[in-house]
Amino acid sequence: MDDDKGCCSTQLIDQDGNFNVLGIEEFMKKVKLAECGLSYAVVSIMGPQSSGKSTLLNHLFGTNFIEMDAFKGRSQTTKGIWLARSVGIEPCTLVMDLEGTDGRERGEMDDTTFEKKSALFALAVSDVVLINMWCHDIGREQAANKPLLKTVFQVMMRLFSPRKTTLMFVIRDKTKTPFEILEPILRQDIQKIWDSIPKPQAHKETPLSEFFNVEVVALSSYEEKEEQFKEQVASLRQRFFHSIAPGGLAGDRRAVVPASGFSFSAQQIWKIIKENKDLDLPKHKVMVATVRCQEIANEKFGSFTENKEWCQLDEAARCGPVPGFGKKLSLILERCLSEYDVEALYFDEGVRSAKRKTLEEKLLQHVQPAFLSILDHLCSGTFDKFKEEFDKALHGGEGFSAATRSCTESFMSLFDEGCADSVIQQVNWDTCKIRDKLLHDIKGHVALVRAAKLSELISRYEAKLNEALRGPVDALLDGAGDDTWPAIRELLQREIQLAISKLSDDLSTFDTDEQTRDKLLARLEDFARGVVESKAREEAGRVLIRMKDRFTTLFAYDSDSMPRVWTGKEDIKAIKKLARSASLKLLSVMAALRLDDEDDDIENTLSLALGEGTSSPTSSSMAISEQLASNTWEKVSLSKTLLTPMQCKSLWRQFKAETDYTVTQAIAAQEANKRNNNWLPPPWAIVAMLVLGFNEFMTLLRNPLYIVVLFVAFLITKALWVQFDIPNEFRRGTLPGLISLSSKFVPAIMNLLKRLTEAGEIAVAGGDAHKNPSPAAKSYQVGAETESDLSSASSSQVTSVENGSDYSD
Ligand SMILES: Nc1nc2c(ncn2[C@@H]2O[C@H](COP(=O)(O)OP(=O)(O)OP(=O)(O)O)[C@@H](O)[C@H]2O)c(=O)[nH]1
């Protein structure tokens, strides 16, 4: 393909009509045709076989087409269509050498067919068509190129070409006939042929000049006048310099396909020609532009996806935010698109722009996930930072609403800055959605924190209320009386007011709406009422114990809180009545929840039905008793009922049963006390004793010795009395007292005698009057011992009284 001079050529279409795709691709790369844009021209040559076409082209353009060896005779050398680049001509000029047209070596039909096809191809592709002809054929009816011209004109009609092709007739082997004479004859011949060919209706009157610029040049014989030939060719060569300039041989650029699309365009044209279809060049140009622009776009897209810078950016975007992402990506995209613009510059503008748009869309679609990833990172990062900062602000003591406002504003603007840094200039991607998401997340978090804080706050208030209410309510219920519930109501109202006013102040820093605020305040109020209610219910559950406590307090203790000693003077019945009515009062207080100031007749009902002194059943008391068999109180709703009438009745019954024993015990204790304290015989016995014992009394008065004896007897009796603790022994009854005394009597006498003996021995051993006390002295000692026993006996009596109090307790 290459020659020494740097020219290269390739067979574009072989003699069988096959297009050499690989060959032309390689050729294009070698001559760097794609870089030429529209600055290139295509020249082809047609003419009879062995008419020196290749020789002319090689001299004219410095190509290396195979020439026939003059010494071997005139046989076909050029087969099919060959393509070469001219040497030393600017702009780049492609030269096509076509197979000769005389058909000496092909069958008539084949020849004609290939001739026609190659002629059509040459006309479709070329800016300048050289028609090689022998000088001696001018004006001849049987000229060799006459059928060729006819073919050229006929196929021209099928091209729908919007441009004028230059037809340059090269007269070879010019004779001595002056050129000025030859040219008009030739033009006449051409006109005749043009007129003779059948034309479609639209071109019936169209002159030849509308389709072609006809040029005529004459050259001397190469074989005979080589020098002149070369000079003439050199001058002709000059006309091919800057041929694409306006007015040049290839000045009409309207149908030119950009150089990078030449291969494809030629391929497609040949395909259409081979299929014998009509060749619409304008449409073909659009088609070529479409395919080529698509190819360029694909290539640019491919190189973008492999672009190192982009790959790094994409990877970084998936891992986290990338500073300057938008700028960097815009630059890479811009570079890619401008490369496309440069390469597709010369293709049809409509197609080019459409394909550019498609490429841009494809590129943007490709980079969008990275952008979205950046936004996601930005959104989540901003949200995390917001949470952290918000938390810090709240812990730092900043008010909730102030912290919310300042943190939201600053982090949303931080996000906006990040967005601005990430957006690319090629497209205005909507970041509102992700912004809205961030705002939504922030609001959601604020709402959560607010809810938690409010819950914490409310819990704190509830704990305070609980503390402030439970104890006092307990105390108030403990002393249940007429003013218990008013006092509880007052306490409740006071605490609620206090808590609500403080909570209202606290809520003002949370930016809560009116509805939420009211709800929270109502919740707090309900809670306070709930505390009281639960306490009251709890106490109602223990009412029986409380009633018994109250009863015991009033029954077993006096007004000075001293334990009662049932001496016999107390009116147990009255005390019991008082204690029970106080317990009944407690029951009536505990029977219902009276947080709202509403009247009820529970107390009245209970005292009428259960109170002391309601023994005689009247019609009204019967009705009240019936009411106690119910589950509800009149005027009291079920929700406010702590103890139902039936429960009250049952509780009262239980209470009475359990306290009756205490009363019985008290009565027994009182009876016993009475018995113990009454030692005098009955009055009749005293009178009888006085009457019957009058004589003995008188005798005693008359004889003082009896008195002494009686006195001693009294002392002994008294000593025995104390010694045996007679009152105590008889407290448990006469018979047990006698049995107990009988068991103690003998040991006590023995003990007494033993002591007397010991005292006598001491007196005998002493021998003197001082040391031997008289019986009177002994009796004194015994008396002393007796006194000490007496004091111990009296202390034991006190203990026995105290024991009696404890019991009565
Ligand atoms: N008489 C004459 N012969 C020429 C001229 N130029 C070339 N020849 C001779 O014509 C013969 C054919 O030359 P080519 O250049 O191969 O002709 P061709 O038209 O390319 O031949 P094909 O490719 O086979 O159609 C050669 O022997 C040339 O020496 C010329 O100007 N006049």
The ligand as an SDF file (V2000), in Angstrom:
LIG
                    3D

 32 34  0  0  0  0  0  0  0  0999 V2000
   -0.5680    7.3640  -26.3940 N   0  0  0  0  0  0  0  0  0  0  0  0
   -0.4480    7.5570  -25.1320 C   0  0  0  0  0  0  0  0  0  0  0  0
   -0.2190    6.5340  -24.3440 N   0  0  0  0  0  0  0  0  0  0  0  0
   -0.1310    6.7600  -23.0220 C   0  0  0  0  0  0  0  0  0  0  0  0
   -0.2830    8.0100  -22.4700 C   0  0  0  0  0  0  0  0  0  0  0  0
   -0.1100    7.9110  -21.1440 N   0  0  0  0  0  0  0  0  0  0  0  0
    0.1230    6.6130  -20.8890 C   0  0  0  0  0  0  0  0  0  0  0  0
    0.1400    5.9300  -22.0380 N   0  0  0  0  0  0  0  0  0  0  0  0
    0.3150    4.5490  -22.1430 C   0  0  0  0  0  0  0  0  0  0  0  0
   -0.9030    3.8800  -22.0580 O   0  0  0  0  0  0  0  0  0  0  0  0
   -0.7710    2.6420  -21.4960 C   0  0  0  0  0  0  0  0  0  0  0  0
   -1.7540    2.4660  -20.3840 C   0  0  0  0  0  0  0  0  0  0  0  0
   -1.4500    3.2700  -19.3550 O   0  0  0  0  0  0  0  0  0  0  0  0
   -2.2090    3.2230  -18.0030 P   0  0  0  0  0  0  0  0  0  0  0  0
   -1.8760    4.4670  -17.2870 O   0  0  0  0  0  0  0  0  0  0  0  0
   -1.9960    1.9930  -17.3200 O   0  0  0  0  0  0  0  0  0  0  0  0
   -3.6870    3.3130  -18.5100 O   0  0  0  0  0  0  0  0  0  0  0  0
   -4.9490    3.0290  -17.7410 P   0  0  0  0  0  0  0  0  0  0  0  0
   -6.0490    3.8050  -18.3080 O   0  0  0  0  0  0  0  0  0  0  0  0
   -4.7240    3.3400  -16.2920 O   0  0  0  0  0  0  0  0  0  0  0  0
   -5.2260    1.5300  -17.9070 O   0  0  0  0  0  0  0  0  0  0  0  0
   -6.2880    0.6230  -17.1440 P   0  0  0  0  0  0  0  0  0  0  0  0
   -6.0690    0.8930  -15.7570 O   0  0  0  0  0  0  0  0  0  0  0  0
   -5.9490   -0.7090  -17.5310 O   0  0  0  0  0  0  0  0  0  0  0  0
   -7.5950    1.0260  -17.6000 O   0  0  0  0  0  0  0  0  0  0  0  0
    0.6740    2.5910  -21.0230 C   0  0  0  0  0  0  0  0  0  0  0  0
    1.4370    1.8020  -21.8310 O   0  0  0  0  0  0  0  0  0  0  0  0
    1.1230    4.0010  -21.0760 C   0  0  0  0  0  0  0  0  0  0  0  0
    2.5110    4.1490  -21.3840 O   0  0  0  0  0  0  0  0  0  0  0  0
   -0.5170    9.0980  -23.3030 C   0  0  0  0  0  0  0  0  0  0  0  0
   -0.6650   10.2390  -22.8630 O   0  0  0  0  0  0  0  0  0  0  0  0
   -0.6090    8.8050  -24.6360 N   0  0  0  0  0  0  0  0  0  0  0  0
  1  2  1  0
  2  3  2  0
  2 32  1  0
  3  4  1  0
  4  5  2  0
  4  8  1  0
  5  6  1  0
  5 30  1  0
  6  7  2  0
  7  8  1  0
  8  9  1  0
  9 10  1  0
  9 28  1  0
 10 11  1  0
 11 12  1  0
 11 26  1  0
 12 13  1  0
 13 14  1  0
 14 15  2  0
 14 16  1  0
 14 17  1  0
 17 18  1  0
 18 19  2  0
 18 20  1  0
 18 21  1  0
 21 22  1  0
 22 23  2  0
 22 24  1  0
 22 25  1  0
 26 27  1  0
 26 28  1  0
 28 29  1  0
 30 31  2  0
 30 32  1  0
M  END
$$$$
